[in-house]
Structure formats: structure tokens, C-alpha cells
Amino acid sequence: MAGDILGIGISGLLAYQRSLATAGHNITNANTEGYSRQRVELGTRPPDFSGGGYSGTGVNVESVRRVYDSFLTSQVRNSTASFSQSDYFHTLSSRIDNLLADPQAGLTPALQSFFNSVQGVSNDPGSIAARQVLLSEASSLVERFKSLDTRFSELNSSINIDISNTVTEINSLAQGIASANQDIALATGSGAGNLPNDLLDKRDALIVELSKRISVTTVPQDDGSVNIFIGNGQSIVSGFRTQSLSAIQNQFDPTRLDVGYKIGNTSVNITDQLSGGKLGGVLDFRKNNLDEAKKFLGRVAIGLADTFNDQHNLGQDLNGQLGGDFFKVPTIQVQPRVLNSGTGLVAASLVNPGAITTSDYRLTYNGANAYTLQRLSDNQTFAINTGGTSPYTTEEFDGFSISITAGAAVNDSFLIQPTYTAAKNIGLTITDAKAIAAAAPIRTSAALANAGTGIINSGVVNSPDNRVSLQFTSATTYNVVDETTGASLAQNLNYVSGSNISFNGWTIQISGAAALGDKFYVDKTVTTADAANSGVGTVTAAIVSPPDPDVTDPVTITFNNPPTTFNVAGATTGSPIVTVPYVSGQPISFNGWTVKVTGTPAAGDVFRVGANTNGVSDNRNALLLTQLQTQRTLDNGTATYQDAYGQLVANVGTQTHQAEITRNAQEVLKNQAIESRDSLSGVNLDEEAADLVRLQQAYQAAAQVIAVSDTLFQALLGAVRR
């Protein structure tokens, strides 16, 4: 009996000693990050059977386990990954937002100052000082574009560093988890299935740290280890082994780092499959914020340079020369994939800046002269077949055309970026203030002897961007109408298949058999055939060299008797030239210009259009250049330069504000997840203190059982001695 009581007392003493030690372990780790409080699980020893039935034999320590919930821990990991992504995205977005919205560093003040100086030239076109101010402001505007692009490039370099460092951290954490897996598996095996709680906490803490870098999925294994997956199921920890990530160069842009997943000696690009954590935030920011900002800014640069040049080309400078290019128009960047094995070349040319989007495009060779062009913003595809022609020039796609030289191998790809590098590559072509084309190259006049009341306006030089229709009046004749000005450019021209057709500074050819009613269009230098055409005529792309080469040739308009018609002398472009019907105010267009005569001319009245000699004080082209500031020349005629830049500022501002809201919401969710986990697994010092008192009393009681056992045993020995 005494022996049984002694064994029971000793079992209780040992059990409560372990419980006291566990409570002390909890208390000392109350502030240890990721620690889960532990609890001793007690169970009764197998009872002994005697004639009177079963009697208890004491208590066993069955296990020491963590107070742990896998769902709550998973919630902490997921919310940590989401918060880290939104937090880093917001931090980076704020940098661009502050840059673009800065009234000193943004583009808005530079644009305004530039057009103010254009207005200054229009106010005093002969002033060299005003022209020098314009060149200075133009140079400042160009530098502002370049400065903003440089800041974006610096951010891209910073992102490359972040990607490289974060990939290194992920690999290091993965190795730490794999090592913890091995330690846990060994400890579980040597512990007869009992779990090493502190090692499990350590591994969970490593996984949470990993979640700060990237979203992960965990799969527990039978041996106590856990496998870790990222992205679309790529394993980075499998038992005791790891699979490394790497920072690799983008296949199209060597200045851009992507994330590779190593398989053997090769790395597969998995950048687009990753999300969550700091790495997800960095990649999300680069794709949806930084890249878009560069492309939006580039669209303004390429649109401004091209449209300003178009109007400047139609003017005349102080030296009496036709205006040349004012800006250097950025070229469209085409980058071949580094894995291309063929020799084919691809180039892209700007056709219509108003139709340029901010999307990138991927051109892939499928074989048999067939290519696929994919617009990456919405993944819409366009089929291209060169028919074996090399080089082959496509029709216009979203404001640009593609020139393809044969030699590509199947699956060779090319990345076409219409606006990505435009802000960096815009330049200023004019350096001489006298070369600014503020005047118009034509001058109109009325003969002093005119007897009627007819008045001729100053006229304008036709833009090659005007929408012009060629309408077949029979299979062998056609009319030409400038739909922008409303002028008839030519009537009843004889159609010769494949011959040059030139108006407004462009040249095209129509070939094949046309039919009555067929129509062809030249709109912003883009040529198209009407979908309702019944003939088989085809139209080539336009060759543009504005203005009309004969624009300054002297032309005379003489009114007939009666003055309901007039004759034209000296015109090389346009028809008819005799007995042309006169309607007051109706546009009259020859040699690439358009004038209007109003009033009632008399028979024999003469009006002249010719070169604008000594046009030092002429500001007509400067006024047209000034008007470009408020014209909707971008985004398919819906946005001015300022509107297009405003879209960029608004988009970045909206994204930054949304990122802030998301970040704050994710922070609340993360804190709630941590609180939920800690309410279950965290150490409550008050509770542990109460447990210490309870366990101490239990320990003392067990010791008292041992003392009672000793008293009984001593009494038994005393009885035997008698």
C-alpha cells in the first residue's frame, strides 16, 4: 500500500515539476516573436487490478504540445504577405506621385512656359529676343522630359536592386526552412513522435518572414517537415531540399531584372506568376505604375514633337526658307528577344501620333511568312502575312507601322514599345532663332485695278494630316476632296493604275481596277480603302514630305465675264483651272494651299497667291503653333498635351490613394490576424502566474503524498521491529 502511494506521489511530483518548468518556459518567452505557449498534457497511468477491482497508479506526462491553430497561423502568413505587398507598392507609388504633382518638377509648368514663349513669338515674330526665349523654353521642356524619364530610370534601377536583394533573402529563408525541416524530422523521430515545439515555432517564424517577401503556400508532410510553394505551384522547399530563385535579365530589355526559377542549369522566367510580399509589391509597381508612367509621359513627348513639327514644316522662317523639324521626334523602340535564332529584323515607324496608345506590342514569327502581333494591354492579336515580300511594311496599327525583313526563325519574338523611351529620346533640332518658322510661306493679294468687292483672305497651307477622299466618278476618272477644309482639290482626273497621286505634301499610288463609286482615303497620312468598294483597286502607304513642293509658285485667279467663274494660271496641282464655278466663301485649293474669296468680284478682277517674300512680321504660322496647346491631338482626338499628361498625374494619384487605402485595410487585417493567433497561442502572464500557483500547490500536494507514504512505511517498520 505504501509502495503504491509512493509511486503515485512520485508520478505526480514529476508531472507537476514538468508542468512548472513548462510554465516557466512560457513566461520567459512571453516576448519572443512567434512563440506559441506550451501546455503539458497529463494522462493517468494504467490501473492495477486486485480482487476488489482496479486501483489507480498515478499520472504520466503524455506530451508537451503547442497551443496552436494552423488556420490562424495561415491567416497571419497570408495577411502579412498582402500587407507587405500593398505597403511597398504604396511607398514606391508615393515617390512618382510626389514627382509628377510637384509644380516645380512636373511637366505642366514647362509646357505652359513653352507655349507662352510661342505666343511671345506670335506677338512679335520679327523679334530675335522673343525667338531666343522660345528656343530656351523649348530646350527646358526637352530637358524636363528627359529629367522625368531619368527619375523613372533611377526608380527602375532601384527596383532591380530590390528584386536582386529580395530574391537572395527568399533563397536564404528557404534554406533556413529546409534546415528546420531536417531538425524537426530528426527530433520527431528520436522523440518517438513527440513534436519539438520550439523548432516548430522557429520554422513558423521563418515562414512568416518569407511571407513578408512573397506569398507562399505550405503543405505539411508526414515526417513533420513542410513543403513551400510560390507563384503557380513552384516549389522552393521540398522536405530538406530547396529550389533557388534568381534575378535574371529580361529577354527583351537587359536593363530590367526579372525573377527566374532554376530548373537544372536553366532559369524559367516566372515574374508574371508571382504576387504578395515585398517582391510582389515591387513587381506590381513596376508593371502597373512605373512602366505606365514612362509610357504615358512618352506619349506626350512623341505626340508633341510630331504634331508641332507638322505645323512648323508648313511655315516659313526669317530667312524665307520653309520650316523644317523643330523637335527631334523619338523613334519607336523595337527590341528582339535574346533567344531569337533567326536573322530577321523588325522596325516600327510613327504614322499617326494621335492614335498611339501606351501599350507595348509583341510580334512573333509563326513560320510560312506569318506573324502575330499581340497588343499586350488587352492581349488582342492581329495576323500579319508578308507573302514573302522583304522588307514588308504593314498597314497602320494604333498609330504606327511595322517594317519586317525576312530571316526570322519560328517563335522569334520582338517587343515593340511605341512610347516607352520617347521621353528620353526627344530632342531639339533647331538651334538658330532665325530658323523658327513663324510666318506662312504664301501671301495673297488683290490687283489694285480690281473693280468688284471681292476680298481674298490670307490663306493657309494645307496640312498632310487633313482627311482627303478620292472618289471615283467612273472606272477611269476620280475627284479629290479635302474633307478637313471642304475644298475640292481636283475633279475628273484621269486614273492611271500605279501612277503617283500627290496633294497636300503626300504621295500615294492606287493600283488595280477601280469601279464607279469606289473611295480611298488619306487621313493623317494613313491610307485606307472604303469597305464598300466594289473594284479591286488597292492603295499604297503615303510618302509624306510637306508642304506641297510647288506651294510658293505664283498662281493667278482671274474672274471671267460674267464673274460667275474664274480661271487659274500657274497651278501645278489641282483642277479644273478654267471656268471654275465661283461661290462666295467657298474654299479654293491649288498647289497645297487653300484660300477663300468673298464678296462680288467684277469681270477681269485678279487675285494672286505666291511666295511670302520679306514676311518678317508675319505671325500666321506662329498663331497656328500656339493653337496646338488647346487642340485635341492625342488619344484619338480626345486629349490635348496637357490632358494627356493630366491623365498620367491622375492615374498615378488615384493608384497611390488606392494603394494607401489598401495598405491601411491590409494592416488592420494583419493586426487582427496576429491578435487572433496571439489570443490562442500567445503567452498571458497573468494566466501563467495563476498556473504557477496552482501547479506549485499540486507539486506540494504530491510531495505530501510522498511524505504520507514515508510515514506509513515507517509505521510498518516499527510494527515489525516489535
Secondary structure, 3 states (H helix, E strand, C coil): CHHHHHHHHHHHHHHHHHHHHHHHHHHHCCCCCCCCCEEEEEEECCCEEECCEEECCCEEEEEEEECCCHHHHHHHHHHHHHHHHHHHHHHHHHHHHHHHHCCCCCCHHHHHHHHHHHHHHHHCCCCHHHHHHHHHHHHHHHHHHHHHHHHHHHHHHHHHHHHHHHHHHHHHHHHHHHHHHHHHHHHHHHCCCCCCHHHHHHHHHHHHHHHCCCCCEEEECCCCCEEEEECCCEEEEECCEECCEEEEECCCCCCCEEEEEEECCEEEECHHHCCCHHHHHHHHHHHHHHHHHHHHHHHHHHHHHHHHHHHHCCCECCCCCECCCCEECCCCEEEECCCCCCCCEEEEEECCHHHCCCCCEEEEEEECCEEEEEECCCCEEEEEECCCCCCEECCCECCEEEEEECCCCCCCEEEEECCCCHHHHCEECCCCHHHCCCECCEEEEECCCCCCCCEECCCEECCCCCCEEEEECCCCEEEEEECCCCEEEEEEEECCCCCEEEECCEEEEEECCCCCCCEEEEECCEEEECCCCCCCCEECCCEECCCCCCCCCCEEEEECCCCCEEEEECCCCCCCCCCEECCCCCEEEECCEEEEEECCCCCCCEEEEEECCCCCCCCHHHHHHHHHHHCCCECCCCECHHHHHHHHHHHHHHHHHHHHHHHHHHHHHHHHHHHHHHHHHCCCHHHHHHHHHHHHHHHHHHHHHHHHHHHHHHHHHHHHHC
